[in-house]
Amino acid sequence: MTTKKTTNKADEASATPSEIGAPAAPVVNWDDSQMRTTYANVVNASSTREEVTLFFGSNQTWNPSASKEFDVRLEERIILNPHAAKRLFVLMGAVLSQYENRFGEIKLDGLAAAAAAGGQKAKGGDS
């Protein structure tokens, strides 16, 4: 003889996701014991089919109006697979949206012109 377990709506409403068959969100334990902090005021990117590479550095030119050249010290290179790069893209969009809601729109001089001229290709990246 088999018995069938019955549940009522009140039991389901108070159940946690793991109790009703849905996987619970994982708990992430952030280990920052090896973390270091680097400041960057310049960023560039390139990509291939398999990876997206981000370059971070510091502009070393003190008087940009007097010079047609800029010295940038590249200090960090981060290589991501396309899925991690897409997650970073979504995350950065959300963070910047929150920032602009609090402090106002961030305007970047020349960004529209660079996008119209081919974006990163015009700046030496290989998209």
C-alpha positions as CSV (number, residue, x, y, z in Angstrom):
1,M,0.0,0.0,0.0
2,T,1.4,3.4,-1.0
3,T,0.6,6.6,0.7
4,K,0.6,10.0,-0.9
5,K,2.0,13.0,1.0
6,T,-0.2,16.0,0.7
7,T,0.8,19.6,1.4
8,N,-1.4,22.6,1.8
9,K,-0.9,26.2,0.5
10,A,0.3,27.4,3.9
11,D,3.1,24.8,4.0
12,E,4.2,25.8,0.5
13,A,4.2,29.5,1.2
14,S,6.5,29.1,4.2
15,A,8.8,26.6,2.5
16,T,12.3,27.7,1.5
17,P,13.2,27.2,-2.2
18,S,15.3,24.1,-1.4
19,E,12.3,22.6,0.3
20,I,10.1,22.9,-2.8
21,G,12.6,21.6,-5.3
22,A,14.2,24.9,-6.5
23,P,18.0,25.1,-5.8
24,A,18.9,27.7,-3.2
25,A,21.2,30.5,-4.2
26,P,24.8,29.7,-3.4
27,V,26.5,31.5,-0.5
28,V,29.7,33.3,-1.7
29,N,32.5,33.7,0.7
30,W,34.8,36.5,-0.5
31,D,38.4,35.9,0.3
32,D,40.2,39.2,0.2
33,S,43.4,38.1,1.9
34,Q,45.4,38.3,-1.4
35,M,43.6,41.3,-2.9
36,R,45.5,44.4,-3.9
37,T,44.3,47.8,-5.0
38,T,45.4,49.5,-8.2
39,Y,44.2,52.9,-9.4
40,A,43.5,53.3,-13.1
41,N,42.4,56.4,-15.1
42,V,42.8,54.7,-18.5
43,V,41.2,51.5,-19.7
44,N,41.4,49.8,-23.1
45,A,40.1,46.4,-24.3
46,S,40.7,43.9,-27.1
47,S,39.1,40.6,-27.9
48,T,39.4,37.4,-29.8
49,R,36.8,34.7,-30.2
50,E,38.0,33.0,-27.0
51,E,38.7,35.9,-24.7
52,V,38.3,39.6,-23.8
53,T,41.4,41.4,-22.5
54,L,41.1,44.5,-20.4
55,F,44.1,46.8,-20.0
56,F,44.2,49.2,-17.0
57,G,46.8,52.0,-16.6
58,S,47.6,55.5,-15.6
59,N,47.9,58.6,-17.8
60,Q,51.4,59.9,-17.2
61,T,51.0,63.1,-19.3
62,W,50.8,66.1,-17.1
63,N,50.0,68.8,-19.7
64,P,47.9,67.1,-22.4
65,S,47.0,70.4,-24.2
66,A,50.8,71.0,-24.9
67,S,51.4,67.6,-26.4
68,K,49.8,65.5,-29.1
69,E,51.1,62.3,-27.4
70,F,50.1,60.7,-24.2
71,D,52.2,58.4,-22.0
72,V,50.1,55.7,-20.4
73,R,51.7,53.2,-18.0
74,L,49.8,49.9,-18.3
75,E,49.7,48.3,-14.9
76,E,47.1,45.5,-15.0
77,R,45.8,43.1,-17.7
78,I,42.7,41.1,-17.0
79,I,41.7,38.3,-19.3
80,L,38.1,37.1,-19.3
81,N,36.2,34.5,-21.1
82,P,33.3,36.0,-23.1
83,H,30.7,34.9,-20.5
84,A,32.6,36.6,-17.7
85,A,33.0,39.7,-19.8
86,K,29.3,39.8,-20.5
87,R,28.6,39.5,-16.8
88,L,31.0,42.4,-16.1
89,F,29.3,44.4,-18.8
90,V,25.9,44.0,-17.2
91,L,27.3,44.6,-13.7
92,M,29.1,47.8,-14.8
93,G,26.0,49.1,-16.6
94,A,24.0,48.7,-13.4
95,V,26.7,50.3,-11.2
96,L,27.0,53.3,-13.5
97,S,23.3,53.7,-13.8
98,Q,23.0,53.8,-10.0
99,Y,25.9,56.3,-9.9
100,E,24.3,58.6,-12.5
101,N,21.0,58.5,-10.7
102,R,22.7,59.7,-7.6
103,F,25.3,62.2,-9.0
104,G,24.2,63.0,-12.5
105,E,25.1,61.9,-16.0
106,I,28.8,61.2,-16.8
107,K,29.7,62.9,-20.0
108,L,32.7,61.7,-22.0
109,D,34.2,64.1,-24.5
110,G,34.7,62.6,-27.9
111,L,32.9,59.3,-27.1
112,A,30.2,59.8,-29.8
113,A,32.8,60.7,-32.4
114,A,35.0,57.6,-31.5
115,A,31.9,55.3,-31.7
116,A,31.0,56.8,-35.1
117,A,34.5,56.3,-36.4
118,G,34.6,52.6,-35.4
119,G,35.0,52.7,-31.6
120,Q,38.1,50.7,-30.4
121,K,39.4,50.2,-33.9
122,A,40.0,53.9,-34.1
123,K,41.9,53.7,-30.9
124,G,44.1,50.8,-31.7
125,G,42.1,48.0,-30.2
126,D,41.1,44.9,-32.2
127,S,37.4,44.3,-31.6
